[in-house]
Amino acid sequence: MQSDAAARQMLEHFSNPDMVTHYAEGPPRFVPGFADLHRMTSILLAEHAPQDARVLVLGAGGGLELKSMAEAEPGWNFVGVDPAAAMLQLAERTLGSLSARVQFQQGYIDDAPDGPFDAATCLLTLHFLDANERRRTAGEIHRRLKPGAPFVAAHSSFPQAARASWLSRYAAFAIASGADPDKANGARAAVDANLSLLSPEQDAQILDEAGFKRVELFYAAFTWRGWVAYA
């Protein structure tokens, strides 16, 4: 991970009982087209992954993308990796009976099985890592995939020359979606202060440097971008 302090701060946030209780309310308010992003992810993976695919899901806490993919593809099985035990417990509750198809692993990418996997995802996670750790993590995902296997990544990524304007839009969207204005503006300040934000061009280059081919942008919504690429 990044520095010990940064990793500890992130883990504390995602272990906070109040945050865990209300986690599912947050992403749909802050991420435009959140449910559609999950549906597109399943569609993109299914273009190349077999019906009995084994899928690596990095940043699986909460279980929202796991549930969406498991419902879309009943033959898939998953390894869900997340550093926060409380978030993995939430994922198990969110999945209900679908959790039988998921192997939960507490930790980071280095704690994930070697695979090889038929596909992988990392949604709303890589922005917590600085550029070097992001590149290393992407490389470790690539190493665990079969040749040609698809990978979908989506996270905060937007033009940094107009950073303040885009972050204001991030908060404004959340408020328009029903978030408490104080919490939305607090989230804006926290993102600005704590996340290693890059431009879409830099993020795409990181995937390329990690060994992925055919890096394609498929999702762009205010401060969020998503790519599909192939091992």
C-alpha positions in Angstrom: 0.0 0.0 0.0 1.0 3.6 0.2 2.4 4.9 3.5 1.5 3.2 6.7 -0.4 6.3 7.8 -2.4 6.6 4.6 -3.3 2.9 4.7 -4.3 3.1 8.4 -6.4 6.2 7.8 -8.3 4.5 4.9 -8.8 1.3 6.9 -10.2 3.3 9.9 -12.7 5.0 7.6 -14.0 1.8 6.1 -14.1 0.2 9.5 -16.2 2.9 11.1 -19.6 1.3 12.2 -21.7 4.2 11.2 -20.0 4.4 7.7 -20.5 0.7 7.2 -24.2 0.9 8.2 -25.0 3.6 5.7 -22.4 2.7 3.0 -25.0 1.6 0.4 -26.6 5.0 0.4 -23.4 6.8 -0.6 -22.2 5.6 -4.0 -25.5 6.1 -5.9 -25.5 9.7 -4.7 -21.9 10.5 -5.5 -21.3 8.4 -8.6 -23.6 9.2 -11.6 -25.0 6.0 -13.2 -23.7 3.9 -10.4 -26.0 0.9 -11.1 -25.4 1.3 -14.8 -21.7 1.1 -14.2 -22.2 -2.3 -12.6 -24.3 -3.5 -15.5 -21.8 -2.3 -18.0 -19.0 -4.0 -16.1 -20.8 -7.4 -16.3 -21.5 -6.9 -20.0 -17.8 -6.0 -20.8 -16.4 -8.9 -18.8 -18.9 -11.4 -20.4 -17.7 -10.5 -23.9 -14.5 -12.5 -23.1 -15.0 -14.4 -19.9 -16.5 -17.9 -20.0 -19.8 -18.8 -18.5 -18.0 -20.5 -15.5 -15.6 -17.7 -15.1 -13.5 -17.1 -11.9 -13.4 -13.4 -11.3 -11.1 -11.4 -9.1 -12.8 -8.4 -7.4 -10.4 -6.0 -5.7 -12.0 -3.6 -3.4 -15.0 -5.9 -2.9 -16.2 -4.5 0.5 -19.9 -3.7 0.6 -20.6 -6.3 -2.0 -22.6 -4.1 -4.4 -20.7 -4.9 -7.5 -20.4 -8.5 -6.5 -24.2 -8.8 -6.1 -24.8 -7.2 -9.5 -22.3 -9.5 -11.3 -23.5 -12.6 -9.5 -27.1 -11.9 -10.5 -26.1 -11.1 -14.1 -24.0 -14.2 -14.5 -25.2 -17.2 -12.5 -22.2 -19.4 -13.5 -19.5 -17.0 -12.3 -17.6 -17.5 -9.1 -15.6 -14.7 -7.4 -12.7 -13.9 -5.1 -13.5 -10.7 -3.3 -10.6 -8.9 -1.7 -10.8 -5.9 0.7 -8.7 -4.7 3.6 -11.6 -3.9 5.9 -13.1 -6.9 7.7 -16.3 -4.9 8.5 -16.8 -4.2 4.8 -16.4 -7.8 3.8 -19.0 -8.7 6.5 -21.3 -6.2 4.9 -20.7 -7.7 1.5 -21.6 -11.1 2.8 -24.9 -9.8 4.2 -25.6 -7.8 1.0 -25.1 -11.0 -1.1 -27.2 -13.3 1.0 -27.4 -16.7 -0.5 -25.2 -15.5 -3.4 -22.2 -15.3 -1.0 -21.8 -19.1 -1.5 -20.2 -18.2 -4.8 -17.7 -15.8 -3.3 -14.4 -16.5 -1.5 -13.8 -13.5 0.7 -10.2 -12.5 1.4 -9.2 -9.7 3.8 -6.2 -7.8 2.6 -4.8 -6.0 -0.5 -3.8 -7.2 -3.9 -0.7 -9.1 -2.5 -3.1 -11.2 -0.4 -5.2 -12.3 -3.4 -4.7 -15.8 -4.8 -2.4 -16.1 -7.8 -5.2 -17.3 -10.1 -5.1 -17.4 -13.0 -8.5 -15.6 -13.2 -10.8 -15.3 -16.2 -11.5 -11.6 -15.5 -11.0 -8.9 -12.8 -12.6 -5.7 -11.6 -11.4 -2.8 -9.4 -14.2 -0.3 -8.9 -14.0 2.9 -6.9 -10.8 1.8 -5.4 -7.6 2.7 -7.3 -8.0 6.5 -6.5 -6.9 5.6 -2.9 -3.4 4.7 -4.2 -0.7 7.0 -5.3 0.6 6.7 -8.9 3.4 4.2 -8.1 1.2 1.9 -6.0 -1.6 2.2 -8.5 0.8 1.0 -11.2 2.1 -1.8 -9.0 -1.4 -2.9 -8.1 -2.5 -2.9 -11.7 0.5 -5.0 -12.6 -0.3 -7.5 -9.9 -3.8 -7.8 -11.2 -2.4 -8.3 -14.7 -0.1 -11.1 -13.4 -3.1 -12.9 -12.0 -5.1 -12.9 -15.2 -5.2 -15.4 -18.1 -3.9 -14.0 -21.4 -6.5 -11.9 -23.0 -8.7 -11.8 -19.9 -10.7 -8.6 -19.4 -10.2 -6.1 -16.6 -12.5 -3.2 -15.7 -11.3 -0.3 -13.5 -13.4 2.7 -12.6 -12.5 5.4 -10.1 -12.2 9.2 -9.6 -10.2 10.6 -12.5 -10.7 14.0 -14.2 -8.7 16.9 -15.7 -6.5 18.2 -12.9 -6.0 21.7 -14.5 -9.6 22.5 -13.5 -9.5 20.5 -10.3 -11.5 22.9 -8.1 -14.3 23.2 -10.6 -14.7 19.4 -11.1 -14.7 18.8 -7.3 -17.4 21.4 -6.9 -19.5 19.6 -9.5 -18.8 16.3 -7.6 -20.4 17.9 -4.5 -23.2 19.5 -6.4 -24.2 16.2 -8.0 -24.3 14.5 -4.6 -26.5 17.3 -3.2 -28.8 17.2 -6.2 -29.0 13.4 -5.6 -30.2 13.8 -2.0 -27.0 13.9 0.0 -26.8 16.3 3.0 -25.0 19.4 1.8 -22.7 19.5 4.7 -21.7 15.9 4.2 -21.3 16.4 0.4 -19.0 19.4 0.9 -17.1 17.5 3.6 -16.6 14.7 1.2 -15.4 17.2 -1.4 -12.8 18.5 1.0 -11.7 15.0 2.0 -11.2 14.0 -1.6 -9.2 17.1 -2.4 -7.0 16.6 0.6 -6.5 12.9 0.8 -6.8 11.2 -2.6 -4.1 10.9 -5.2 -6.1 12.2 -8.1 -4.8 11.8 -11.7 -6.0 12.8 -15.1 -7.8 10.2 -17.3 -4.7 10.2 -19.6 -2.4 9.4 -16.7 -4.7 6.7 -15.5 -4.9 5.1 -18.9 -1.1 5.2 -19.2 -0.8 3.4 -15.9 -2.9 0.5 -17.2 -0.7 0.4 -20.3 2.5 0.4 -18.2 1.1 -2.4 -16.1 1.0 -4.6 -19.2 -2.7 -4.2 -20.3 -3.5 -4.0 -23.9 -6.4 -2.2 -25.7 -7.1 0.2 -22.9 -10.5 1.7 -23.7 -12.5 4.3 -22.0 -16.2 3.2 -21.6 -17.5 5.4 -18.8 -17.2 9.1 -18.1 -19.4 11.0 -15.6 -18.2 14.2 -14.0 -15.3 13.2 -11.8 -15.4 9.5 -12.6 -13.9 7.4 -15.4 -14.0 3.7 -16.3 -11.8 1.6 -18.6 -11.8 -1.9 -19.9 -8.5 -3.4 -20.8 -7.1 -6.9 -21.6 -4.2 -8.9 -20.2 
